[in-house]
Amino acid sequence: MASGPQFRLLGPLEVRLDTSAVVLRAGKHRALLAALLLRPNRVVPVTELVEHVWGDTPPARTRGTLQTYVMRLRAALGDPSLIQTAADGYRMRVDPLAVDVHRFADAAARGRAAAAADDLPAARKAFAEALELWRGPVLSDVPSETLYSEHAPRLNELLMTVHEQRIDVELALGDHADLVPELFALTRDHPLRERFWGQLMIALYRGSRQAEALEAFRQLDRTLDEQLGIDPSKELRALHQAILVGAPELAAPVARREPERAPASPMRLPDDISDFTGRAWHVERIAGLITGGSVPTVTLAGPPGVGKTTLAVHVAHLLRDRFPDGQLYVDLRGYALGPPADGMDVLSRFLRALGVPPDEIPPDADEQSTMLRSLLSGRRMLLVLDNASAPDQVRPLLPGTASCRVIVTSRDDLRGLIAMNGARTVPVDVFSPAESESLLTALLGPGDHAELASRCGHLPLALRVAAAYLAGRDDVTISGSPIELAHAALPPAPQRLFRLLSLVPGPDFTAEAASALADVDADGLLTVLAIANLVVSAAPGRYRFHDELMRYAAALREESDSPAEQQAAWTALLNHYVLGVERCAELLYPGIVRLPSSASGPPPRISTSAEALAWLDAERPNLTAAIRHAAQHGPAPLAWQLADGLRGYLWIGQHVGEWLATAHHGLQAAQASGHRPAEAAMHANLGTLYLRLGEFARSVEHHNQAIELYRALGDKDAEASVLNNLSLVHRRSGELGAAKEALVRCLEMLRSEESVSIGLHNLGQLAVELGEIDGAVEHFSQALALAPNADSHTYLGLALRLQGQFAEARAHLERALDVGNVPAGEAETLENLAALELASGDPDAALALASRALSLVADGGDQQVATSVRVTLGEVRRATSDFSAAAELFEQALATARRIGYASGEVRALIGLAVVLGDLGRPADARSAAEQAVRRSTELGLRGLEKRARELSR
């Protein structure tokens, strides 16, 4: 793939800069960009661009308006040089392979060349690369008839051809059995493409399904006769005859499969050290227990500093080939000065590493543990659980399957794991004299190191620190504790930094954080400490302490630095974190209102949204630990400022465990300080979180507490915002009367036209759910008058359609498309147009619109909108008598609606399912779905849906 910006037209138009998306809300901007991208590095004349953007109705000042659009596109893309001005038009300066249309053509050409050279595995791979680029109908959200008519037929034909060529390759590789379901779908969707029918006949015949292969030919014959009045091609008739007689040339080839390859697997081990020394017996013993016999878990137990982590990681690296599905590692921080690793955080990290999307991770620790065991079942993986202090830290992470094994390190033998989980303990003690000599020789060179090894107590940590201290000092000997001597040998500046770093509450730190903490340029000082082995460079730019060294540093800090100096350093570190979170919030979720900040100074070096997300991902454990520590020890304001600033990130990433912890600690700090605005914000934060978790009663409780606090403070804007959110909680839980009451109270307090419009939208949607269509039309009309945007037109079009005013509804929905919207909003508009076409008696038009809507939100988009679109698409499929496809769509919608708590979507899906199950001749199942719909709609007060459900349940 080309570097730089990436552009996607095979589906909804997408622009990505690094890992961030550029949203082009205006449809005409998307049309202009698409026109330039389809002819990269070539001048597209102004006359053509005008036709593509405005069609037959260009504006009066066409060239000036086009120049404005180009200027806005340049600003959105962040690099004005991408769009160059020419004498009579504009040129998009871009690598063609940065545009998926051209990358698709390139991959298809490579596939054809490989197939011609009989390199079938390479052909299969290239064709698969090409097909993976398609995310939906080409140019699906680009409102340009001329672009669509010029390019869509050509690209769709090329897509069909690539499908045909790839299937020929798969058949030649002997994969006929896997192709049959796909070919059934392709012949159903493209009934006039004879090549698909021929491939289906071959695949069926080779799968010993000769009768079905012959029936496929008869079906094609009937279709061609009815629709075109022609016979199948000569090639298809010859194939039919060959199948009739069982011609030997149709036999399946010997499969030429690619070598089996392990699926993508997480490799999360820390680096193995290059100078690992000794422990031969331990390595052999641990490897033998892990790979042979029935021992599921091996615990390495020993005192601090003996190298348990180093040993565990070294063995894990040696055994990587024995566990091809991956390795997972976590430092449980059981003996750290700060809090141990949060169990839900660890489980969540493991699940994400195994490919679970954030929004599918359960909010409950027990459910997460169950999901982890399910995902690990049958896989060959190795888990390294480092620094565990108790069996209960380990048990939720155990795989429970014989194919996965676990190495645990601890200062204790964790006998509970032995008794209840079948673990075996391998004791790890200090080095033998020979091992100590070997390590010191590797670090210092040949010589007599026996006395030094003895003074270090043969402890690997002390040996490494001593060796670092002595390196290059021929006239110096060790006469005391190696760690004390190494520290004493440092200049004052790194000594001070070493002491103050023990204040870091999380597992690691950056040079920027260290600089803020000690008010110095810490880069060089950290290098000095790393050379002395007093800190470890865990990853590029990140450092950590060994637990024992941190304890030593903390003791020195308590002796040498006054309480005021320690507090100043701690506050400076928190200030650094707050500034970093605020900078990330500005880049990632600028629209979320946040509490005022008391932090000042330069923020961490974060320039793009991609860097912001990477910074938050890396610092998340440190930020969580910092909030907890600040809530307990102060300064309290920085605790709630951090918790408040992280809300958007934790919501986006669905980091439920950290969200729960940070919000509660922020609330604790606010209550202890008597800071009412912060307390209200934290209650609102928790209310939103519990809504996400589906715990509606707790969500209502926290929202109500926030409302009372804001009312006492006289903050009407904040109170209105929380009331609006409270109405959503009531809607999700089915308390529609309470939802309406909260919205009415909210509207009474709103002042700006934009916010009043949003409140009216919500009230109108609620009226639709209550079956009060006239009221919905009134609310949406008022909203449109205040804010004539795409959403206003869409919602009014929806209500007018339900009222039976089809012409007026169509006008508003088409106006919404002209105005342009984000993908989810445009999907809602297209869905309502599809429903309108269906009600008007044109299911084919409805099918095209609903399919286009689903392509906008199906892959990671707004799941509530996707649910609604699937219901509508199911209704369209039923209208075209495709009952099986309709049932599948209703079932998908039902599953998603229940997962996200979308109550009315759940009932609509149940109603659709009840109808189509009746069509499929399954009356008992249909009645069951209808009865569920009656029960849920009655509970929720959805009167319009309840009436329909009762009719079906009779």
C-alpha angles and dihedrals in degrees: 000000000000119000123241127038117004123212128198125195100155091096126351111359111263132182120192126189108192100317097329126096124230110216116211104193098179114082093212091055088054090049092051093048092047091051090054095043094052088061103036119191091006127106112252108202119239091240091059093045091051090052092048094047103038106015111200095345109064119172123256095255095043100162094043092048091048090052089052091051091050090050091052092048091052090051092048092050092050094223115081091192092068091078112048125195117232132185095268104012148346135289128208107220103207141126104260090225088063087069115073093217091062093038088054092053091047094051091046091052091050090051093052091048092050092048090050089052089050091243092138099171090053090047091050090051094048094047090048090052089053095049094046089064092068111093098167140316112345114262088002095162099031108105099211121116093190094052091046094048092046100046112017097069092049094047094043090051090050089049091054091047092052090050089052094046093047092050090051088055092048091050090050089052091054098251096130095128093058092049100058098084091046093049092049088056094046094050090047093051095039105030095166098054101100095191091066090051091051091050090048091051091051093047092049093046093050089050091059091257098123095149092053091048090055091046089053089057092049090050091052090047091054093046094051092046094049097043105031107011093234138115127244115275123274090254093054092048090051090050090050090053092047090053091049092057096035094242110206093224088070093062116120115264122239103277113258098195124171115252111279110265128197114248119255105290134191114251103190103155120128114246117283112242114251096222099049106162136190127344092112092149092046094049092050093045096048093044091049093051093045099047102031133048126007104297107131097184134031119195119204105206126186146116122291118283098025093113102255093149093046090050094047093049092046092053091045090055091049090053098046093111090054090057104045095167091069148263129264125201134188135171104221091193091217093159101032122124089240127056120301120256112287111251095221091048092053093047091047092051092050092049092050090049088054091054103262110150112239094244091055096054108106117241093226122083094220091051090048090052090050091050090050092053090048092051092047093048109116094004124116104228138146122218122199112199106188129199100006115175100188140017091247089064090058107037099074088055098050113114099219092211128104093227093065125064134195135213115198125188122202143150087235130056092240093221091185089070090051094051100041106022105035095246123163123213125223110193115223117199135167120302122279113247090257092052091048091051090049093052094046091048090052091049102037105021130245119334145100104301100160096107093046091049090050093049088052090052088236087280109151094217092052091044092055093046091048092048091051089049094050098042107120093002105106094167097051128089134188111253101160142010108341091218093050091047093047090052093045090053092059122097115251096261098059089040090058093045090049090054096045094047088070085074091069104111098197135066098269145357142213129235088251091055091047090050091053092046096053099026092237139103095268102185097091093038092054089051089055091050092047092051088052089051090237092121129023126225098229095181135347106303095001130098138186141185130238105242093244093049090050090052090050091049091049091052090051090048093053090051099042109030124063120235089251092053091048092048091049091052093046092049091048090054091050089047089054091052093048092050090049093050091047091051091050091047090054090054101038108031110007093160095066111099112232136192116266113272128229093194121109138178135060115329123225114285101273118146109162138039089248090056089046093054092046091050093051092046091052096043098041096103091045093048092049091050091046092053092050093048094046091049090053101037106017169222083153098192091064090053094059093038090056093044091048094046092051095054095094094047094047090048093049093047095038090229092167099169095053091041092055093047097045095046093050092047090047090051091048091053093047094049093046090052095043090234102155100188090053092045090053092048092051092049089051089048091053091045090058091046094051089048087056089050093049092241094134099172092055090044091054090048094054093043091052092050090051091050092052092050094048090047090053089049092049091235100146096172092055092043090052091050092053091046089054090052091045090056088056091053091052091048092051091049093047098250094129095163091056089045091055092047091052092049093049090051089048093052091052090061102041117106112175118077091233094055092044089052091053090049091051090050090055092046090050093051090050090051089054090053090049091050092244095135097163090054090048091054089051094049094046092046090054091048091051092052090054098041116016096197134134095269092052091053092045095051094045089048089052093052094045090051090053088048090054097248096130100166094051090044092053092050092055095044093050089047089054090056091049092052092050131221145194114288095264092049092047090049090055090052093049091047091054091047088051091052089049093051090048092051089047092055102256107115094165092060089044091053093053093048096045092047090051090050092052092050089061096057109017097091107058096320130127102316095202090056090043090054093052092046091051090053091052092044088050090054089051093049090051090051088056090049093248091135098164093053090046092052091050091051093049091049091050091049092048093051093049094044091053092046095053097034096246099160103185090042089055092053093045090052092049091051092049090047092050091054097046094044087058089052089052092054097253102125096164093053091044091053091048092053091047092050090051089051091051092049095048096042090050091050091049099043093238095154099177093050092042091058092052092046092051091052090055095046094059 
